[in-house]
């Protein structure tokens, strides 16, 4: 299981989440501080701190996370959305367990 982050606690069932998808590789749930009408986090069950820690043997897992992001976006009725992975403190990563943000339901500007 994951480390001692809030996401690790969610994966272990110590903290509840508004789950939208779960399988043996990952969990997807609604963000408690949404930045858009739809804001879902997809987290691996494997405890990776960030993309910096990912290794070639994580290729299948990383692809799976992206396909789950697509699945949950489509299940939410989105035809257009943003998928974000923050890597490191300076990028805005606040929980040091790899996670993908699926954000949509309104027009999203760039830069964010």
Backbone as XML, in Angstrom:
<?xml version="1.0"?>
<chain id="A" units="angstrom">
  <residue number="1" name="UNK">
    <atom name="N" x="0.836" y="-1.194" z="0.000"/>
    <atom name="CA" x="0.000" y="0.000" z="0.000"/>
    <atom name="C" x="0.872" y="1.246" z="0.000"/>
  </residue>
  <residue number="2" name="UNK">
    <atom name="N" x="0.198" y="2.363" z="-0.020"/>
    <atom name="CA" x="0.884" y="3.639" z="-0.116"/>
    <atom name="C" x="1.462" y="4.059" z="1.227"/>
  </residue>
  <residue number="3" name="UNK">
    <atom name="N" x="2.271" y="5.080" z="1.172"/>
    <atom name="CA" x="2.927" y="5.599" z="2.368"/>
    <atom name="C" x="1.978" y="6.332" z="3.296"/>
  </residue>
  <residue number="4" name="UNK">
    <atom name="N" x="2.549" y="7.165" z="4.117"/>
    <atom name="CA" x="1.778" y="7.821" z="5.169"/>
    <atom name="C" x="1.295" y="9.208" z="4.753"/>
  </residue>
  <residue number="5" name="UNK">
    <atom name="N" x="0.796" y="9.319" z="3.531"/>
    <atom name="CA" x="0.173" y="10.570" z="3.082"/>
    <atom name="C" x="-1.334" y="10.433" z="3.244"/>
  </residue>
  <residue number="6" name="UNK">
    <atom name="N" x="-2.039" y="11.507" z="3.013"/>
    <atom name="CA" x="-3.504" y="11.440" z="3.059"/>
    <atom name="C" x="-4.020" y="10.428" z="2.031"/>
  </residue>
  <residue number="7" name="UNK">
    <atom name="N" x="-3.342" y="10.317" z="0.889"/>
    <atom name="CA" x="-3.777" y="9.353" z="-0.121"/>
    <atom name="C" x="-3.524" y="7.919" z="0.345"/>
  </residue>
  <residue number="8" name="UNK">
    <atom name="N" x="-2.419" y="7.698" z="1.046"/>
    <atom name="CA" x="-2.174" y="6.382" z="1.625"/>
    <atom name="C" x="-3.262" y="6.019" z="2.608"/>
  </residue>
  <residue number="9" name="UNK">
    <atom name="N" x="-3.686" y="6.982" z="3.400"/>
    <atom name="CA" x="-4.758" y="6.745" z="4.375"/>
    <atom name="C" x="-6.086" y="6.477" z="3.675"/>
  </residue>
  <residue number="10" name="UNK">
    <atom name="N" x="-6.337" y="7.157" z="2.558"/>
    <atom name="CA" x="-7.549" y="6.889" z="1.777"/>
    <atom name="C" x="-7.492" y="5.475" z="1.207"/>
  </residue>
  <residue number="11" name="UNK">
    <atom name="N" x="-6.346" y="5.093" z="0.654"/>
    <atom name="CA" x="-6.205" y="3.748" z="0.085"/>
    <atom name="C" x="-6.403" y="2.661" z="1.142"/>
  </residue>
  <residue number="12" name="UNK">
    <atom name="N" x="-5.965" y="2.924" z="2.353"/>
    <atom name="CA" x="-6.109" y="1.939" z="3.436"/>
    <atom name="C" x="-7.492" y="1.979" z="4.088"/>
  </residue>
  <residue number="13" name="UNK">
    <atom name="N" x="-8.349" y="2.910" z="3.670"/>
    <atom name="CA" x="-9.694" y="3.010" z="4.221"/>
    <atom name="C" x="-9.760" y="3.743" z="5.548"/>
  </residue>
  <residue number="14" name="UNK">
    <atom name="N" x="-8.669" y="4.428" z="5.919"/>
    <atom name="CA" x="-8.635" y="5.176" z="7.183"/>
    <atom name="C" x="-9.355" y="6.515" z="7.068"/>
  </residue>
  <residue number="15" name="UNK">
    <atom name="N" x="-9.430" y="7.040" z="5.852"/>
    <atom name="CA" x="-10.127" y="8.291" z="5.566"/>
    <atom name="C" x="-11.098" y="8.014" z="4.423"/>
  </residue>
  <residue number="16" name="UNK">
    <atom name="N" x="-12.356" y="8.430" z="4.549"/>
    <atom name="CA" x="-13.321" y="8.175" z="3.470"/>
    <atom name="C" x="-13.054" y="9.066" z="2.257"/>
  </residue>
  <residue number="17" name="UNK">
    <atom name="N" x="-13.515" y="8.619" z="1.110"/>
    <atom name="CA" x="-13.442" y="9.425" z="-0.114"/>
    <atom name="C" x="-14.711" y="9.201" z="-0.915"/>
  </residue>
  <residue number="18" name="UNK">
    <atom name="N" x="-14.985" y="10.128" z="-1.818"/>
    <atom name="CA" x="-16.123" y="10.016" z="-2.720"/>
    <atom name="C" x="-15.629" y="9.293" z="-3.976"/>
  </residue>
  <residue number="19" name="UNK">
    <atom name="N" x="-15.552" y="7.982" z="-3.881"/>
    <atom name="CA" x="-14.965" y="7.136" z="-4.915"/>
    <atom name="C" x="-15.818" y="7.119" z="-6.180"/>
  </residue>
  <residue number="20" name="UNK">
    <atom name="N" x="-15.133" y="7.217" z="-7.334"/>
    <atom name="CA" x="-15.828" y="7.096" z="-8.619"/>
    <atom name="C" x="-15.329" y="5.902" z="-9.432"/>
  </residue>
  <residue number="21" name="UNK">
    <atom name="N" x="-14.166" y="5.351" z="-9.057"/>
    <atom name="CA" x="-13.607" y="4.193" z="-9.761"/>
    <atom name="C" x="-12.560" y="3.550" z="-8.868"/>
  </residue>
  <residue number="22" name="UNK">
    <atom name="N" x="-12.472" y="2.223" z="-8.953"/>
    <atom name="CA" x="-11.452" y="1.494" z="-8.209"/>
    <atom name="C" x="-11.145" y="0.189" z="-8.923"/>
  </residue>
  <residue number="23" name="UNK">
    <atom name="N" x="-9.861" y="-0.158" z="-8.966"/>
    <atom name="CA" x="-9.457" y="-1.479" z="-9.437"/>
    <atom name="C" x="-8.193" y="-1.868" z="-8.675"/>
  </residue>
  <residue number="24" name="UNK">
    <atom name="N" x="-7.546" y="-2.928" z="-9.105"/>
    <atom name="CA" x="-6.379" y="-3.415" z="-8.370"/>
    <atom name="C" x="-5.156" y="-2.525" z="-8.519"/>
  </residue>
  <residue number="25" name="UNK">
    <atom name="N" x="-5.167" y="-1.573" z="-9.464"/>
    <atom name="CA" x="-4.013" y="-0.705" z="-9.702"/>
    <atom name="C" x="-4.187" y="0.720" z="-9.211"/>
  </residue>
  <residue number="26" name="UNK">
    <atom name="N" x="-5.444" y="1.174" z="-9.095"/>
    <atom name="CA" x="-5.646" y="2.577" z="-8.747"/>
    <atom name="C" x="-7.015" y="2.832" z="-8.136"/>
  </residue>
  <residue number="27" name="UNK">
    <atom name="N" x="-7.174" y="4.059" z="-7.669"/>
    <atom name="CA" x="-8.428" y="4.535" z="-7.097"/>
    <atom name="C" x="-8.665" y="5.943" z="-7.646"/>
  </residue>
  <residue number="28" name="UNK">
    <atom name="N" x="-9.904" y="6.241" z="-7.983"/>
    <atom name="CA" x="-10.278" y="7.585" z="-8.435"/>
    <atom name="C" x="-11.396" y="8.095" z="-7.543"/>
  </residue>
  <residue number="29" name="UNK">
    <atom name="N" x="-11.279" y="9.353" z="-7.132"/>
    <atom name="CA" x="-12.267" y="9.945" z="-6.226"/>
    <atom name="C" x="-12.331" y="11.444" z="-6.446"/>
  </residue>
  <residue number="30" name="UNK">
    <atom name="N" x="-13.420" y="12.053" z="-5.993"/>
    <atom name="CA" x="-13.613" y="13.495" z="-6.157"/>
    <atom name="C" x="-12.685" y="14.267" z="-5.226"/>
  </residue>
  <residue number="31" name="UNK">
    <atom name="N" x="-12.092" y="15.317" z="-5.765"/>
    <atom name="CA" x="-11.212" y="16.193" z="-4.985"/>
    <atom name="C" x="-12.062" y="16.969" z="-3.973"/>
  </residue>
  <residue number="32" name="UNK">
    <atom name="N" x="-11.566" y="17.089" z="-2.748"/>
    <atom name="CA" x="-12.328" y="17.812" z="-1.717"/>
    <atom name="C" x="-12.188" y="19.328" z="-1.859"/>
  </residue>
  <residue number="33" name="UNK">
    <atom name="N" x="-11.259" y="19.783" z="-2.706"/>
    <atom name="CA" x="-11.115" y="21.211" z="-3.005"/>
    <atom name="C" x="-11.153" y="21.392" z="-4.518"/>
  </residue>
  <residue number="34" name="UNK">
    <atom name="N" x="-12.314" y="21.159" z="-5.131"/>
    <atom name="CA" x="-12.393" y="21.171" z="-6.595"/>
    <atom name="C" x="-12.092" y="22.542" z="-7.186"/>
  </residue>
  <residue number="35" name="UNK">
    <atom name="N" x="-11.392" y="22.506" z="-8.321"/>
    <atom name="CA" x="-11.053" y="23.719" z="-9.052"/>
    <atom name="C" x="-11.975" y="23.932" z="-10.253"/>
  </residue>
  <residue number="36" name="UNK">
    <atom name="N" x="-12.923" y="23.022" z="-10.425"/>
    <atom name="CA" x="-13.912" y="23.090" z="-11.502"/>
    <atom name="C" x="-15.100" y="22.226" z="-11.071"/>
  </residue>
  <residue number="37" name="UNK">
    <atom name="N" x="-16.219" y="22.315" z="-11.795"/>
    <atom name="CA" x="-17.371" y="21.499" z="-11.417"/>
    <atom name="C" x="-17.047" y="20.006" z="-11.309"/>
  </residue>
  <residue number="38" name="UNK">
    <atom name="N" x="-16.158" y="19.528" z="-12.164"/>
    <atom name="CA" x="-15.701" y="18.135" z="-12.071"/>
    <atom name="C" x="-14.194" y="18.166" z="-11.825"/>
  </residue>
  <residue number="39" name="UNK">
    <atom name="N" x="-13.785" y="17.575" z="-10.710"/>
    <atom name="CA" x="-12.366" y="17.516" z="-10.352"/>
    <atom name="C" x="-12.148" y="16.191" z="-9.628"/>
  </residue>
  <residue number="40" name="UNK">
    <atom name="N" x="-11.563" y="15.266" z="-10.348"/>
    <atom name="CA" x="-11.350" y="13.912" z="-9.837"/>
    <atom name="C" x="-9.852" y="13.639" z="-9.774"/>
  </residue>
  <residue number="41" name="UNK">
    <atom name="N" x="-9.437" y="12.945" z="-8.724"/>
    <atom name="CA" x="-8.049" y="12.521" z="-8.579"/>
    <atom name="C" x="-7.948" y="11.034" z="-8.870"/>
  </residue>
  <residue number="42" name="UNK">
    <atom name="N" x="-6.924" y="10.655" z="-9.609"/>
    <atom name="CA" x="-6.640" y="9.245" z="-9.895"/>
    <atom name="C" x="-5.288" y="8.950" z="-9.270"/>
  </residue>
  <residue number="43" name="UNK">
    <atom name="N" x="-5.265" y="7.992" z="-8.329"/>
    <atom name="CA" x="-4.024" y="7.691" z="-7.616"/>
    <atom name="C" x="-3.671" y="6.215" z="-7.761"/>
  </residue>
  <residue number="44" name="UNK">
    <atom name="N" x="-2.393" y="5.914" z="-7.943"/>
    <atom name="CA" x="-2.000" y="4.511" z="-7.995"/>
    <atom name="C" x="-1.985" y="3.906" z="-6.594"/>
  </residue>
  <residue number="45" name="UNK">
    <atom name="N" x="-2.237" y="2.621" z="-6.531"/>
    <atom name="CA" x="-2.112" y="1.919" z="-5.248"/>
    <atom name="C" x="-0.643" y="1.749" z="-4.882"/>
  </residue>
  <residue number="46" name="UNK">
    <atom name="N" x="0.215" y="1.726" z="-5.881"/>
    <atom name="CA" x="1.656" y="1.653" z="-5.636"/>
    <atom name="C" x="2.115" y="3.001" z="-5.089"/>
  </residue>
  <residue number="47" name="UNK">
    <atom name="N" x="2.901" y="3.015" z="-4.029"/>
    <atom name="CA" x="3.317" y="4.285" z="-3.422"/>
    <atom name="C" x="4.460" y="4.971" z="-4.167"/>
  </residue>
  <residue number="48" name="UNK">
    <atom name="N" x="4.135" y="5.687" z="-5.226"/>
    <atom name="CA" x="5.110" y="6.507" z="-5.948"/>
    <atom name="C" x="4.958" y="7.942" z="-5.475"/>
  </residue>
  <residue number="49" name="UNK">
    <atom name="N" x="6.038" y="8.569" z="-5.078"/>
    <atom name="CA" x="5.978" y="9.944" z="-4.598"/>
    <atom name="C" x="5.573" y="10.908" z="-5.709"/>
  </residue>
  <residue number="50" name="UNK">
    <atom name="N" x="6.158" y="10.730" z="-6.887"/>
    <atom name="CA" x="5.868" y="11.597" z="-8.032"/>
    <atom name="C" x="6.382" y="10.924" z="-9.294"/>
  </residue>
  <residue number="51" name="UNK">
    <atom name="N" x="6.228" y="11.584" z="-10.439"/>
    <atom name="CA" x="6.782" y="11.049" z="-11.685"/>
    <atom name="C" x="8.297" y="10.915" z="-11.618"/>
  </residue>
  <residue number="52" name="UNK">
    <atom name="N" x="8.941" y="11.743" z="-10.802"/>
    <atom name="CA" x="10.393" y="11.639" z="-10.660"/>
    <atom name="C" x="10.817" y="10.261" z="-10.180"/>
  </residue>
  <residue number="53" name="UNK">
    <atom name="N" x="9.977" y="9.596" z="-9.433"/>
    <atom name="CA" x="10.293" y="8.291" z="-8.863"/>
    <atom name="C" x="9.937" y="7.142" z="-9.804"/>
  </residue>
  <residue number="54" name="UNK">
    <atom name="N" x="9.139" y="7.403" z="-10.825"/>
    <atom name="CA" x="8.701" y="6.346" z="-11.735"/>
    <atom name="C" x="9.887" y="5.751" z="-12.487"/>
  </residue>
  <residue number="55" name="UNK">
    <atom name="N" x="9.810" y="4.444" z="-12.694"/>
    <atom name="CA" x="10.864" y="3.692" z="-13.385"/>
    <atom name="C" x="10.274" y="3.021" z="-14.626"/>
  </residue>
  <residue number="56" name="UNK">
    <atom name="N" x="11.127" y="2.526" z="-15.513"/>
    <atom name="CA" x="10.605" y="1.859" z="-16.711"/>
    <atom name="C" x="9.586" y="0.760" z="-16.398"/>
  </residue>
  <residue number="57" name="UNK">
    <atom name="N" x="9.749" y="0.065" z="-15.284"/>
    <atom name="CA" x="8.786" y="-0.994" z="-14.947"/>
    <atom name="C" x="7.407" y="-0.436" z="-14.552"/>
  </residue>
  <residue number="58" name="UNK">
    <atom name="N" x="7.297" y="0.881" z="-14.399"/>
    <atom name="CA" x="6.018" y="1.523" z="-14.095"/>
    <atom name="C" x="5.265" y="1.968" z="-15.351"/>
  </residue>
  <residue number="59" name="UNK">
    <atom name="N" x="5.812" y="1.670" z="-16.520"/>
    <atom name="CA" x="5.206" y="2.104" z="-17.780"/>
    <atom name="C" x="3.752" y="1.671" z="-17.897"/>
  </residue>
  <residue number="60" name="UNK">
    <atom name="N" x="3.474" y="0.403" z="-17.628"/>
    <atom name="CA" x="2.104" y="-0.098" z="-17.739"/>
    <atom name="C" x="1.176" y="0.607" z="-16.742"/>
  </residue>
  <residue number="61" name="UNK">
    <atom name="N" x="1.646" y="0.802" z="-15.520"/>
    <atom name="CA" x="0.843" y="1.485" z="-14.506"/>
    <atom name="C" x="0.528" y="2.915" z="-14.933"/>
  </residue>
  <residue number="62" name="UNK">
    <atom name="N" x="1.534" y="3.639" z="-15.434"/>
    <atom name="CA" x="1.320" y="5.027" z="-15.840"/>
    <atom name="C" x="0.319" y="5.114" z="-16.992"/>
  </residue>
  <residue number="63" name="UNK">
    <atom name="N" x="0.411" y="4.208" z="-17.939"/>
    <atom name="CA" x="-0.564" y="4.167" z="-19.032"/>
    <atom name="C" x="-1.956" y="3.852" z="-18.512"/>
  </residue>
  <residue number="64" name="UNK">
    <atom name="N" x="-2.031" y="2.939" z="-17.557"/>
    <atom name="CA" x="-3.317" y="2.577" z="-16.963"/>
    <atom name="C" x="-3.958" y="3.791" z="-16.286"/>
  </residue>
  <residue number="65" name="UNK">
    <atom name="N" x="-3.152" y="4.569" z="-15.565"/>
    <atom name="CA" x="-3.679" y="5.761" z="-14.892"/>
    <atom name="C" x="-4.284" y="6.732" z="-15.894"/>
  </residue>
  <residue number="66" name="UNK">
    <atom name="N" x="-3.627" y="6.917" z="-17.037"/>
    <atom name="CA" x="-4.162" y="7.813" z="-18.064"/>
    <atom name="C" x="-5.462" y="7.269" z="-18.659"/>
  </residue>
  <residue number="67" name="UNK">
    <atom name="N" x="-5.534" y="5.973" z="-18.879"/>
    <atom name="CA" x="-6.763" y="5.397" z="-19.419"/>
    <atom name="C" x="-7.900" y="5.468" z="-18.402"/>
  </residue>
  <residue number="68" name="UNK">
    <atom name="N" x="-7.584" y="5.331" z="-17.119"/>
    <atom name="CA" x="-8.611" y="5.498" z="-16.086"/>
    <atom name="C" x="-9.065" y="6.950" z="-16.043"/>
  </residue>
  <residue number="69" name="UNK">
    <atom name="N" x="-8.130" y="7.894" z="-16.196"/>
    <atom name="CA" x="-8.509" y="9.319" z="-16.241"/>
    <atom name="C" x="-9.513" y="9.552" z="-17.365"/>
  </residue>
  <residue number="70" name="UNK">
    <atom name="N" x="-9.265" y="8.978" z="-18.529"/>
    <atom name="CA" x="-10.203" y="9.095" z="-19.657"/>
    <atom name="C" x="-11.545" y="8.466" z="-19.297"/>
  </residue>
  <residue number="71" name="UNK">
    <atom name="N" x="-11.514" y="7.281" z="-18.706"/>
    <atom name="CA" x="-12.750" y="6.575" z="-18.345"/>
    <atom name="C" x="-13.594" y="7.392" z="-17.375"/>
  </residue>
  <residue number="72" name="UNK">
    <atom name="N" x="-12.978" y="7.938" z="-16.320"/>
    <atom name="CA" x="-13.776" y="8.687" z="-15.345"/>
    <atom name="C" x="-14.279" y="9.992" z="-15.947"/>
  </residue>
  <residue number="73" name="UNK">
    <atom name="N" x="-13.482" y="10.621" z="-16.810"/>
    <atom name="CA" x="-13.943" y="11.847" z="-17.483"/>
    <atom name="C" x="-15.170" y="11.556" z="-18.339"/>
  </residue>
  <residue number="74" name="UNK">
    <atom name="N" x="-15.101" y="10.498" z="-19.102"/>
    <atom name="CA" x="-16.239" y="10.133" z="-19.966"/>
    <atom name="C" x="-17.448" y="9.732" z="-19.124"/>
  </residue>
  <residue number="75" name="UNK">
    <atom name="N" x="-17.215" y="9.007" z="-18.008"/>
    <atom name="CA" x="-18.323" y="8.622" z="-17.124"/>
    <atom name="C" x="-19.000" y="9.840" z="-16.510"/>
  </residue>
  <residue number="76" name="UNK">
    <atom name="N" x="-18.269" y="10.934" z="-16.380"/>
    <atom name="CA" x="-18.823" y="12.180" z="-15.838"/>
    <atom name="C" x="-19.489" y="13.013" z="-16.933"/>
  </residue>
  <residue number="77" name="UNK">
    <atom name="N" x="-19.470" y="12.514" z="-18.167"/>
    <atom name="CA" x="-20.118" y="13.212" z="-19.275"/>
    <atom name="C" x="-19.225" y="14.230" z="-19.966"/>
  </residue>
  <residue number="78" name="UNK">
    <atom name="N" x="-17.947" y="14.226" z="-19.650"/>
    <atom name="CA" x="-17.036" y="15.198" z="-20.259"/>
    <atom name="C" x="-16.623" y="14.761" z="-21.660"/>
  </residue>
  <residue number="79" name="UNK">
    <atom name="N" x="-16.567" y="15.708" z="-22.560"/>
    <atom name="CA" x="-16.012" y="15.476" z="-23.890"/>
    <atom name="C" x="-14.717" y="16.260" z="-24.056"/>
  </residue>
  <residue number="80" name="UNK">
    <atom name="N" x="-14.459" y="17.153" z="-23.108"/>
    <atom name="CA" x="-13.244" y="17.962" z="-23.096"/>
    <atom name="C" x="-12.855" y="18.159" z="-21.632"/>
  </residue>
  <residue number="81" name="UNK">
    <atom name="N" x="-11.586" y="17.941" z="-21.319"/>
    <atom name="CA" x="-11.131" y="18.080" z="-19.932"/>
    <atom name="C" x="-9.624" y="18.261" z="-19.908"/>
  </residue>
  <residue number="82" name="UNK">
    <atom name="N" x="-9.118" y="18.589" z="-18.760"/>
    <atom name="CA" x="-7.672" y="18.733" z="-18.561"/>
    <atom name="C" x="-7.207" y="17.621" z="-17.628"/>
  </residue>
  <residue number="83" name="UNK">
    <atom name="N" x="-6.076" y="17.012" z="-17.969"/>
    <atom name="CA" x="-5.421" y="16.025" z="-17.110"/>
    <atom name="C" x="-4.096" y="16.639" z="-16.679"/>
  </residue>
  <residue number="84" name="UNK">
    <atom name="N" x="-3.881" y="16.735" z="-15.362"/>
    <atom name="CA" x="-2.702" y="17.410" z="-14.821"/>
    <atom name="C" x="-1.968" y="16.483" z="-13.862"/>
  </residue>
  <residue number="85" name="UNK">
    <atom name="N" x="-0.641" y="16.463" z="-13.968"/>
    <atom name="CA" x="0.211" y="15.796" z="-12.987"/>
    <atom name="C" x="1.225" y="16.826" z="-12.524"/>
  </residue>
  <residue number="86" name="UNK">
    <atom name="N" x="1.128" y="17.239" z="-11.280"/>
    <atom name="CA" x="2.115" y="18.150" z="-10.709"/>
    <atom name="C" x="3.280" y="17.320" z="-10.171"/>
  </residue>
  <residue number="87" name="UNK">
    <atom name="N" x="4.494" y="17.764" z="-10.447"/>
    <atom name="CA" x="5.674" y="17.028" z="-10.013"/>
    <atom name="C" x="6.589" y="17.973" z="-9.250"/>
  </residue>
  <residue number="88" name="UNK">
    <atom name="N" x="6.605" y="17.819" z="-7.935"/>
    <atom name="CA" x="7.454" y="18.647" z="-7.084"/>
    <atom name="C" x="6.718" y="19.839" z="-6.503"/>
  </residue>
  <residue number="89" name="UNK">
    <atom name="N" x="7.268" y="20.331" z="-5.398"/>
    <atom name="CA" x="6.651" y="21.439" z="-4.662"/>
    <atom name="C" x="6.445" y="22.688" z="-5.513"/>
  </residue>
  <residue number="90" name="UNK">
    <atom name="N" x="7.436" y="23.034" z="-6.317"/>
    <atom name="CA" x="7.356" y="24.269" z="-7.100"/>
    <atom name="C" x="6.310" y="24.205" z="-8.202"/>
  </residue>
  <residue number="91" name="UNK">
    <atom name="N" x="5.859" y="23.003" z="-8.530"/>
    <atom name="CA" x="4.808" y="22.866" z="-9.553"/>
    <atom name="C" x="3.420" y="22.895" z="-8.937"/>
  </residue>
  <residue number="92" name="UNK">
    <atom name="N" x="3.352" y="22.852" z="-7.615"/>
    <atom name="CA" x="2.065" y="22.852" z="-6.939"/>
    <atom name="C" x="1.697" y="21.515" z="-6.329"/>
  </residue>
  <residue number="93" name="UNK">
    <atom name="N" x="2.606" y="20.545" z="-6.374"/>
    <atom name="CA" x="2.308" y="19.257" z="-5.750"/>
    <atom name="C" x="2.289" y="19.442" z="-4.240"/>
  </residue>
  <residue number="94" name="UNK">
    <atom name="N" x="1.169" y="19.103" z="-3.621"/>
    <atom name="CA" x="1.036" y="19.265" z="-2.170"/>
    <atom name="C" x="0.926" y="17.930" z="-1.442"/>
  </residue>
  <residue number="95" name="UNK">
    <atom name="N" x="0.514" y="16.879" z="-2.146"/>
    <atom name="CA" x="0.490" y="15.537" z="-1.568"/>
    <atom name="C" x="1.523" y="14.725" z="-2.329"/>
  </residue>
  <residue number="96" name="UNK">
    <atom name="N" x="2.486" y="14.192" z="-1.613"/>
    <atom name="CA" x="3.599" y="13.516" z="-2.265"/>
    <atom name="C" x="3.339" y="12.025" z="-2.426"/>
  </residue>
  <residue number="97" name="UNK">
    <atom name="N" x="2.296" y="11.789" z="-3.211"/>
    <atom name="CA" x="1.893" y="10.482" z="-3.727"/>
    <atom name="C" x="1.406" y="10.803" z="-5.134"/>
  </residue>
  <residue number="98" name="UNK">
    <atom name="N" x="2.007" y="10.209" z="-6.148"/>
    <atom name="CA" x="1.645" y="10.497" z="-7.528"/>
    <atom name="C" x="0.125" y="10.511" z="-7.698"/>
  </residue>
  <residue number="99" name="UNK">
    <atom name="N" x="-0.384" y="11.525" z="-8.375"/>
    <atom name="CA" x="-1.812" y="11.592" z="-8.651"/>
    <atom name="C" x="-2.077" y="12.423" z="-9.901"/>
  </residue>
  <residue number="100" name="UNK">
    <atom name="N" x="-3.126" y="12.053" z="-10.595"/>
    <atom name="CA" x="-3.572" y="12.769" z="-11.786"/>
    <atom name="C" x="-4.844" y="13.520" z="-11.436"/>
  </residue>
  <residue number="101" name="UNK">
    <atom name="N" x="-4.913" y="14.763" z="-11.851"/>
    <atom name="CA" x="-6.127" y="15.562" z="-11.713"/>
    <atom name="C" x="-6.883" y="15.480" z="-13.035"/>
  </residue>
  <residue number="102" name="UNK">
    <atom name="N" x="-8.171" y="15.173" z="-12.965"/>
    <atom name="CA" x="-9.057" y="15.222" z="-14.121"/>
    <atom name="C" x="-10.009" y="16.382" z="-13.840"/>
  </residue>
  <residue number="103" name="UNK">
    <atom name="N" x="-9.886" y="17.442" z="-14.640"/>
    <atom name="CA" x="-10.589" y="18.691" z="-14.355"/>
    <atom name="C" x="-11.423" y="19.100" z="-15.564"/>
  </residue>
  <residue number="104" name="UNK">
    <atom name="N" x="-12.702" y="19.394" z="-15.327"/>
    <atom name="CA" x="-13.564" y="19.806" z="-16.437"/>
    <atom name="C" x="-14.911" y="20.309" z="-15.948"/>
  </residue>
  <residue number="105" name="UNK">
    <atom name="N" x="-15.798" y="20.490" z="-16.899"/>
    <atom name="CA" x="-17.133" y="20.976" z="-16.575"/>
    <atom name="C" x="-17.278" y="22.477" z="-16.728"/>
  </residue>
  <residue number="106" name="UNK">
    <atom name="N" x="-16.204" y="23.139" z="-17.132"/>
    <atom name="CA" x="-16.237" y="24.570" z="-17.436"/>
    <atom name="C" x="-15.085" y="24.839" z="-18.394"/>
  </residue>
  <residue number="107" name="UNK">
    <atom name="N" x="-15.103" y="26.012" z="-19.030"/>
    <atom name="CA" x="-14.001" y="26.361" z="-19.907"/>
    <atom name="C" x="-12.751" y="26.599" z="-19.072"/>
  </residue>
  <residue number="108" name="UNK">
    <atom name="N" x="-11.638" y="26.037" z="-19.507"/>
    <atom name="CA" x="-10.373" y="26.155" z="-18.788"/>
    <atom name="C" x="-9.402" y="26.994" z="-19.604"/>
  </residue>
  <residue number="109" name="UNK">
    <atom name="N" x="-8.892" y="28.055" z="-19.003"/>
    <atom name="CA" x="-7.951" y="28.917" z="-19.691"/>
    <atom name="C" x="-6.524" y="28.391" z="-19.631"/>
  </residue>
  <residue number="110" name="UNK">
    <atom name="N" x="-5.655" y="28.990" z="-20.437"/>
    <atom name="CA" x="-4.229" y="28.657" z="-20.414"/>
    <atom name="C" x="-3.446" y="29.938" z="-20.531"/>
  </residue>
  <residue number="111" name="UNK">
    <atom name="N" x="-2.442" y="30.197" z="-19.729"/>
    <atom name="CA" x="-1.980" y="29.273" z="-18.696"/>
    <atom name="C" x="-2.983" y="29.182" z="-17.547"/>
  </residue>
  <residue number="112" name="UNK">
    <atom name="N" x="-2.865" y="28.056" z="-16.772"/>
    <atom name="CA" x="-3.827" y="27.821" z="-15.710"/>
    <atom name="C" x="-3.736" y="28.867" z="-14.604"/>
  </residue>
</chain>
